Amino acid sequence: MKEPECRTVEPARAGLRGEIVVPGDKSVSHRAVMLASLARGTSHIRNFLPGADNFSTVNAMRALGVPVTELGNNVLEIAGVGLDGLQEPQDVIDCGNSGTTVRLLTGILAAQPFFSVLSGDASLRRRPMKRVSGALAGMGARITGRHGGENLPLAVSGGNLHPFRYNSPVASAQVKSALLLAGLFCEGQTTVREPYPSRDHTERMLSFFGARVEASPGQVTVHGRPQLYGRELTVVGDISSAAFFMVAALLVPDSQLRLVNVGVNPTRDGILEVLRNMGAHLELENRREEAGEPVADILVRTSALHGVEIGGALIPRLIDELPVLCVAAALAEGTTVIRDARELRVKETDRIAAMAGELVKLGVAVETRDDGMIIRGGASFQGANVKSHGDHRIAMSMAVAGLRASSAVSIADAACTDISFPGFWEQLQGIVSR
């Protein structure tokens, strides 16, 4: 059996310099494939993120009868089949490790006049699904699964949904998106309310493809049975991927990096707000819009950081960036408190426990809480052998930490970075001066 890839990161001997082009946004890539499949006509999706999770969505749509062609250079051509053109799959749909694939696809499949089964890898089969299947049940969906619908595999007996008004107890883009996608197939209006605004890529993409969407802070309504049309679009760069290089440039002395074509959606830019609150020097240049998504170039310079509190409405805007923020907090002056982030317990791994455990190996004082952690800043990272826990964001966070360690940091099972950032290690090597 092939051993998981191990990567060793040496301390940076000089400032990080250059320009980084991060991959296409993972969340936007998922949604672009799904809505192009439900549209009439041909779509071309450029700068598609060619990671394992996004190809789970591509292969799921292929299993449902949608022609998806890879044209090279991260361009997909999708011959949309329309709202009523999906076909019953011949086998279980394998969603791999992608929670976004399974949760959003559950909303689409709940409205189809056929039977389907969704499953995934061992990690995904442990992750919670009831908040999506339970919410869809309010529209009349018939979904069963292990542990009362909490865990995969999920069996979906689709069809006969009705429009719905749902008050979500949590701010969850995946729950919201599943309901809005199901609402496309219903006559009438489907509305989702949230305690805090969650990322709004689905709403923006629905509008871009031709759906009628009404959005206000904390609430969104989709009008059912729209005519969706094939489109030409370029996926914006993923701010979650850019975050690793932002933090690296802030922490390594005498660094200056420019990150180009990064999505700066206001429901996703919590990382920028927190880093600025910590004292970061960040400039947004060349602001523009692509496929309904705001985009900019981000200039980052080395900065002296200090501890902050992170919680409340900020959490949905930076949930994926919290692992690398932990690295920034460990080297910042003072204490950083992360709260209201219980969602981290049910990501690819328990990110609270995993990040705390790996930071301790580097010499950081960390106290975990049920919904977050307290990080005592001012640390000096020591070299260590650390683990990714099979989690791409932990692997890349440990790589950033390695740039500021006293000696080499070796990261076990580092190949998982390909899930969201193919080419990460090559990009990192390209900006490290020796």
C-alpha positions, 0 to 999 in steps of 0.5 A, a space after each residue: 500500500 502506498 504511504 501517504 505523502 509527507 512534506 517537509 517545510 523549512 524555515 523561510 530565510 528571507 521575505 516572501 515575494 511575488 504574485 500568487 494566482 490562487 485556484 478557482 473558488 471551491 464553493 462557486 465551482 460546485 454551484 456553477 456545475 450544478 446550475 449549468 446542469 439544470 440550465 437549458 443550453 451550453 455553459 462554459 466554466 473557466 478557472 474551475 477548481 480541479 480538486 477532488 471535491 469539485 470533481 465529486 460534483 462533476 461526476 454526480 451530475 454525469 451520473 444524473 445524465 448531464 454531459 460534462 466535458 473537460 476542455 483542458 486548462 480548467 475549462 468545463 463545457 456543460 450541456 445543460 438538460 434543464 430542470 426536468 432533464 435529469 435521469 435516474 442514476 444507475 448506481 449509488 452516487 459517490 460524493 467522495 469527501 465533499 459535504 457540499 456535493 452531498 448536501 446541495 445535491 440532496 436538495 436537487 434530488 429531493 425534487 426529482 421523480 426518481 429514486 437515488 442514493 448518496 454516499 461518500 468516503 469514511 469521513 463523509 459518512 460520519 458527518 451530519 446530514 440531518 439538518 439538511 434532510 430534516 429541513 427538506 422534509 418540511 417541503 415534503 421530501 422523503 429522505 432516509 439514512 443511517 441513524 434516522 437520516 443523520 448519516 450517509 448513505 442517504 436514500 432519496 425518494 424524490 418528487 412532489 415537493 411544495 414551496 416552503 418558508 424555513 427559519 433556520 436555527 443556524 447560519 448554514 450556506 449548505 442548508 440554505 442552498 439545499 432548500 433554494 435548489 429544491 425550491 427551483 422545482 416547486 410552483 411558488 416561492 421558497 424562503 429561507 431565514 437565518 440568524 446571521 447571513 451565510 455565504 450567498 454564492 447560491 443566490 448570486 449564481 441563481 440570479 446569474 443563470 436567470 432565476 428570480 431571487 429576492 435577498 435581504 440580510 438574513 433572508 432569501 427567496 427563490 421563485 420556482 420553475 424559472 427558465 435557466 439559461 446556459 452561460 459563459 463564466 469565469 470562477 473567481 479565485 478562492 479567498 480560502 486558498 488565498 488565506 494561507 498566503 496572506 497569513 504567510 506574508 504577514 508572518 514572515 519578515 520583509 514579505 510582500 505578496 500580491 494575490 490576484 483575482 481573489 473573490 471578496 464576496 462580503 459573506 466570505 471576507 471575514 478573514 480580511 476583517 479579522 486580519 485587519 483587526 489584528 493589525 494586518 497591512 492589506 490593500 484591495 486593488 483593481 476591484 471588479 465583478 465576475 459572474 455576479 461575484 466581487 473580485 479584487 487583487 490583494 496586496 499583503 505586507 509583513 505586519 505586527 499582529 495582536 490577539 483578538 476575539 473572533 465569534 458571533 456573526 463573523 464565524 459564517 464568514 470565515 469558518 474555513 479560514 479559522 485553521 490558518 487564523 490559529 497559526 496567525 494567533 499563535 505568533 501574534 502578541 496577546 491572546 486570541 479567543 475563538 468562540 461560536 465555532 462548534 461547526 469546526 467539530 464536524 468538518 473533514 476532521 474535528 478541526 478544533 481538536 486537530 489544530 490544537 493538538 498540532 499547535 501544541 507540538 509546535 510549542 503553542 499554549 492552546 486551551 480548547 472549548 466546545 465551540 472554539 479555543 483560546 490561543 496564547 500568542 507570542 509563541 516561537 514555533 519549534 520544528 516538529 513532526 505534525 499530521 494533517 489528519 487528512 484535512 487539506 486546510 490543516 495541512 496547509 496551515 501547518 505549512 505556513 507555520 513551518 515557514 516561521 519555525 526554528 527548524 523543519 516541520 514535517 507534515 504527514 499525509 500532505 497530499 490532501 491539499 489537492 482537495 482544494 488547492 492543486 499546486 499548493 506546494 509548487 506555489 509555496 516553493 515559488 515564493 520562498 527565497 532561499 
